[in-house]
C-alpha cells in the first residue's frame, strides 16, 4: 500500500472514531449518564484498534516505517484509555454515593463549632484539615491510660439547636488509625441527654438491625437510622450536638480516628 493510500485510510478510521465520540457526547448530554459514554468509548476504541491492525498486518506493500507509526499511535491511545477503563471499577467516594433517602445536609455546614475534649487521665487533640471545596477532615488523636479512668473526644455543637425530627438517618464516614481503635458516636439534646452507638474498624454495636456499615478501602461508612437508635433522646426537635468519644473502659493506649464526612439524610 502506498503512502497516498495509507494516509487516507487512517483518516477514514480517525473520522469514524471522531463520529462515534461525537455521537456519544450528544447522547450523554441528553441522558446525563456515563454508561453510554463508556459503551461508545469501547466501541470507538475497538474500531480504532481493528482498523489499525488491519492496515499494519495487511499483505500490502506498506512501508515498515508506517507500520511502526501505527503501532506507536495505538500504544499511545491504549495506555490512557485502559487506565480510564480501570477507574470504572473504583468504589465511589462518600460524596458520590447516591442517597436513596433523598437530600443530605453536611454537619460541617450547620452553624456552630467543633472542639476536642478530654478528662481524668485521658488525652485528646483535634486537628481540622480543610480540603478542596466542602471536604473537611476532623482528626482525633487520643491516648487512654492502661489503668485508671480517662475520656476524650470531639463534639459538633450546634448554635442554635437543630431540629432532626425530619431526618431519616445519620451517616458518618470514618477512618480508624488501627484495627483496635474504637469510639462512641452519640447525639445530645438540649437537656444534655445522650444516646450512642459504638463504632470501630470492624465493629458496630448498640445499633438497630437496619443500620449498616460499608467498607471502602480504609474507610468505614456507617448509616444509622435515628428511629431505633439513640433511644435515650426524648425529642429530636432540639439537638444540641453530635459527639465522637472514647474512654478508658473500652480502649487503652494511643490511637486515632478521623471523621471524613458526616451528614444528615432526610
C-alpha positions as CSV (number, residue, x, y, z in Angstrom):
1,X,0.0,0.0,0.0
2,X,1.5,3.4,-1.0
3,X,1.7,6.3,1.3
4,X,-1.1,8.0,-0.8
5,X,-3.5,5.1,0.0
6,X,-2.4,4.6,3.6
7,X,-2.9,8.2,4.9
8,X,-6.5,8.4,3.5
9,X,-7.3,5.1,5.1
10,X,-6.0,6.3,8.5
11,X,-8.1,9.5,8.1
12,X,-11.2,7.3,7.5
13,X,-10.5,5.4,10.7
14,X,-10.0,8.6,12.7
15,X,-13.1,10.1,11.2
16,X,-15.1,7.1,12.3
17,X,-13.8,7.3,15.8
18,X,-14.5,11.0,16.0
19,X,-18.0,10.4,14.8
20,X,-18.6,7.8,17.4
21,X,-17.2,10.0,20.2
22,X,-19.3,13.0,19.0
23,X,-22.4,10.8,19.0
24,X,-21.6,9.6,22.5
25,X,-21.2,13.1,23.7
26,X,-24.5,14.1,22.2
27,X,-26.3,11.1,23.8
28,X,-24.5,11.8,27.1
29,X,-25.9,15.4,27.2
30,X,-29.4,14.1,26.5
31,X,-29.4,11.3,29.1
32,X,-26.8,12.6,31.6
33,X,-25.5,9.1,32.2
34,X,-21.9,7.9,31.9
35,X,-22.9,4.4,30.7
36,X,-23.5,5.4,27.1
37,X,-20.2,7.2,27.1
38,X,-18.4,4.1,28.3
39,X,-20.1,1.8,25.7
40,X,-19.4,4.3,22.9
41,X,-15.8,4.7,24.0
42,X,-15.3,0.9,24.0
43,X,-16.8,0.7,20.5
44,X,-14.7,3.6,19.3
45,X,-11.5,2.0,20.7
46,X,-12.5,-1.3,19.1
47,X,-12.9,0.3,15.7
48,X,-9.6,2.1,16.0
49,X,-7.7,-1.0,17.1
50,X,-9.2,-3.2,14.5
51,X,-8.6,-0.7,11.7
52,X,-5.0,-0.1,12.8
53,X,-4.2,-3.9,12.9
54,X,-5.9,-4.5,9.5
55,X,-3.7,-1.8,8.0
56,X,-0.5,-2.8,9.8
57,X,-0.7,-6.6,9.2
58,X,-2.2,-6.5,5.7
59,X,-0.2,-8.1,2.9
60,X,0.1,-4.8,1.1
61,X,3.3,-3.1,0.4
62,X,3.0,-0.9,3.4
63,X,6.4,0.6,4.4
64,X,7.8,-0.7,7.6
65,X,8.1,2.9,8.9
66,X,4.3,3.4,8.7
67,X,3.6,0.0,10.4
68,X,5.7,1.1,13.4
69,X,4.0,4.5,13.4
70,X,0.6,2.8,13.5
71,X,1.6,0.6,16.4
72,X,3.1,3.6,18.3
73,X,-0.1,5.6,17.9
74,X,-2.3,2.6,19.0
75,X,0.0,2.2,22.1
76,X,-0.3,5.9,22.9
77,X,-4.1,5.7,22.8
78,X,-4.2,2.4,24.6
79,X,-2.4,3.3,27.8
80,X,-4.6,6.2,28.9
81,X,-7.7,4.6,27.6
82,X,-7.4,1.4,29.6
83,X,-6.3,3.4,32.7
84,X,-9.6,5.3,32.4
85,X,-11.4,2.0,32.0
86,X,-9.8,0.8,35.2
87,X,-11.3,3.7,37.1
88,X,-14.8,2.4,36.3
89,X,-14.3,-0.4,39.0
90,X,-13.1,2.1,41.7
91,X,-15.5,2.4,44.5
92,X,-17.3,5.7,44.7
93,X,-16.2,8.2,47.3
94,X,-18.7,9.0,50.0
95,X,-19.5,12.3,48.4
96,X,-20.5,10.4,45.2
97,X,-22.7,7.8,46.8
98,X,-26.3,8.2,45.8
99,X,-28.6,8.6,48.7
100,X,-31.8,6.7,48.2
101,X,-33.4,8.5,51.1
102,X,-33.2,11.9,49.4
103,X,-31.3,15.1,50.2
104,X,-28.5,15.3,52.7
105,X,-27.1,18.1,54.9
106,X,-23.4,18.2,55.8
107,X,-22.9,18.6,59.5
108,X,-19.9,20.8,58.8
109,X,-22.2,23.3,57.1
110,X,-24.5,23.7,60.2
111,X,-23.9,26.8,62.3
112,X,-21.9,26.1,65.4
113,X,-18.4,24.9,66.4
114,X,-16.4,21.7,66.8
115,X,-13.9,21.2,69.5
116,X,-12.0,18.5,71.3
117,X,-12.4,17.5,75.0
118,X,-10.7,15.2,77.4
119,X,-10.6,14.5,81.1
120,X,-9.3,12.4,84.1
121,X,-6.2,10.6,82.8
122,X,-7.2,10.7,79.2
123,X,-5.8,12.9,76.5
124,X,-7.2,14.1,73.2
125,X,-6.3,16.5,70.5
126,X,-8.3,17.6,67.4
127,X,-6.9,18.5,64.1
128,X,-9.0,20.0,61.3
129,X,-7.9,19.8,57.7
130,X,-9.9,21.7,55.1
131,X,-9.5,20.1,51.7
132,X,-10.9,21.1,48.3
133,X,-14.4,22.5,48.4
134,X,-16.6,21.4,51.3
135,X,-14.4,18.5,52.2
136,X,-13.2,18.8,55.8
137,X,-11.4,16.1,57.8
138,X,-11.6,16.0,61.6
139,X,-8.7,14.1,63.1
140,X,-8.9,13.0,66.7
141,X,-5.6,11.7,68.3
142,X,-6.2,10.3,71.8
143,X,-4.5,8.3,74.5
144,X,-6.2,6.3,77.2
145,X,-4.5,5.0,80.4
146,X,-3.9,1.3,80.8
147,X,-5.1,1.6,84.3
148,X,-7.4,4.2,85.7
149,X,-10.1,6.4,84.1
150,X,-10.0,8.7,81.1
151,X,-12.0,10.0,78.3
152,X,-11.6,12.2,75.2
153,X,-13.4,13.1,72.0
154,X,-14.8,15.7,69.7
155,X,-18.1,17.5,69.7
156,X,-20.0,19.2,66.9
157,X,-22.0,21.8,68.9
158,X,-24.9,23.4,67.0
159,X,-25.9,27.0,67.7
160,X,-28.8,27.3,67.7
161,X,-30.0,23.7,68.3
162,X,-31.0,21.7,65.3
163,X,-34.4,20.0,64.6
164,X,-33.8,16.4,63.4
165,X,-37.4,15.3,63.6
166,X,-37.5,15.1,59.7
167,X,-34.1,13.4,59.5
168,X,-34.1,9.8,58.4
169,X,-30.5,8.8,59.4
170,X,-27.1,9.9,60.4
171,X,-24.3,8.9,58.0
172,X,-20.7,9.2,59.1
173,X,-17.6,8.2,57.1
174,X,-14.6,7.3,59.3
175,X,-11.1,6.1,59.1
176,X,-9.5,4.4,62.1
177,X,-5.8,4.6,62.6
178,X,-5.5,0.9,63.6
179,X,-7.7,-2.1,63.9
180,X,-8.1,-1.6,67.7
181,X,-9.4,2.0,67.5
182,X,-12.9,2.4,68.7
183,X,-15.3,5.2,69.5
184,X,-18.8,6.1,70.5
185,X,-21.0,8.2,68.3
186,X,-23.7,10.0,70.2
187,X,-26.4,12.6,70.0
188,X,-27.0,15.1,72.7
189,X,-30.3,17.0,73.1
190,X,-30.9,20.4,74.8
191,X,-31.3,18.7,78.2
192,X,-27.9,17.1,77.7
193,X,-29.4,13.6,77.5
194,X,-27.2,11.3,75.4
195,X,-27.6,8.2,73.4
196,X,-24.8,6.4,71.5
197,X,-23.7,3.6,69.2
198,X,-20.2,2.1,69.2
199,X,-18.1,2.2,66.1
200,X,-14.8,0.6,65.1
201,X,-12.7,-0.6,62.3
202,X,-14.7,-3.9,62.3
203,X,-17.2,-3.1,65.0
204,X,-20.7,-1.8,65.0
205,X,-22.6,-2.1,68.3
206,X,-25.7,-0.8,70.0
207,X,-27.3,-0.2,66.6
208,X,-30.5,-1.5,65.2
209,X,-30.7,-4.2,62.5
210,X,-31.4,-1.7,59.7
211,X,-28.2,0.2,60.5
212,X,-25.3,-0.8,58.2
213,X,-21.6,-0.4,57.6
214,X,-20.0,-0.2,54.2
215,X,-16.3,-0.8,53.6
216,X,-14.4,1.3,51.1
217,X,-10.7,0.6,51.5
218,X,-9.7,2.2,54.8
219,X,-13.0,4.0,55.1
220,X,-15.9,2.8,57.1
221,X,-19.3,4.3,56.1
222,X,-21.9,4.0,58.9
223,X,-25.5,4.7,58.1
224,X,-27.6,4.9,61.3
225,X,-31.3,5.5,61.2
226,X,-32.5,7.7,64.0
227,X,-35.5,5.5,64.6
228,X,-34.5,2.5,66.7
229,X,-31.2,4.1,67.7
230,X,-30.3,6.9,70.1
231,X,-33.2,5.8,72.2
232,X,-32.4,7.9,75.2
233,X,-33.2,11.0,73.2
234,X,-36.8,12.0,74.1
235,X,-37.2,14.5,71.3
236,X,-35.2,15.2,68.1
237,X,-36.6,18.7,67.8
238,X,-33.8,20.4,69.7
239,X,-30.5,18.5,69.3
240,X,-27.5,20.4,70.8
241,X,-24.8,18.4,69.0
242,X,-23.2,15.2,67.8
243,X,-20.2,13.8,69.5
244,X,-17.4,11.2,69.0
245,X,-16.0,10.0,72.3
246,X,-13.6,7.3,73.6
247,X,-13.0,6.2,77.2
248,X,-10.5,4.0,79.1
249,X,-13.2,1.4,79.8
250,X,-13.2,0.5,76.0
251,X,-9.7,1.0,74.9
252,X,-6.2,1.8,76.2
253,X,-3.1,3.3,74.6
254,X,-2.7,5.9,71.8
255,X,-4.9,5.7,68.8
256,X,-6.5,7.9,66.1
257,X,-9.9,8.2,64.4
258,X,-10.8,10.5,61.5
259,X,-14.2,11.8,60.6
260,X,-14.0,12.1,56.8
261,X,-17.7,13.0,56.3
262,X,-20.8,13.4,58.4
263,X,-24.2,14.1,57.0
264,X,-27.9,14.1,57.9
265,X,-30.0,12.1,55.5
266,X,-33.6,13.4,55.0
